[in-house]
Amino acid sequence: MDTSIGAVRRMRLYVDDLDGFGMLYHARYATLFDHAVLDYWTEAGWSVDPSRSIQVIRELAVTYHLPVLGAGEVDVHFWIGHAGRTSVRYEFAVLSPDHTVMHAEGGRTLVNLDPQTLRPTALTDDMWQIAGALLAPGVSRPQAA
């Protein structure tokens, strides 16, 4: 897995993240991804402000490969695999800390909404400035309509 594109965040797993079998609970994979992306955007200077914009998830898909056993750490690798005028599609992988095991992979389409109308609206220049570092090779910001 080429982790040179996008970003990688080390995430801690706690006992309450596990299911009754001592494995990472299936829904926690998406939560880890959400937290990793939010950490990235927050560290880049973005602040969640629903009066300016609202991002909603249109689609989420996860494929599970090998369970994470017990509390500890994993790396979440994520990047933007498709960019539209009002949306982006993130791709992600949950990896062992040494990146030798892919525990899960998937994608999520995020749509930017106008806070007044709740209709899709173009991603802002500020958003693209932060998102630019996450764009996969061959993916670029669409030209304005």
Secondary structure by P-SEA (a helix, b strand, c coil): ccccccbbbbbbbcccccccccccccaaaaaaaaaaaaaaaaaaccccccccbbbbbcbbbbbbccccccbbbbbbbbbbccccccbbbbbbbbcccccccccccbbbbbbbbcccccccccccaaaaaaacccccccccccccc
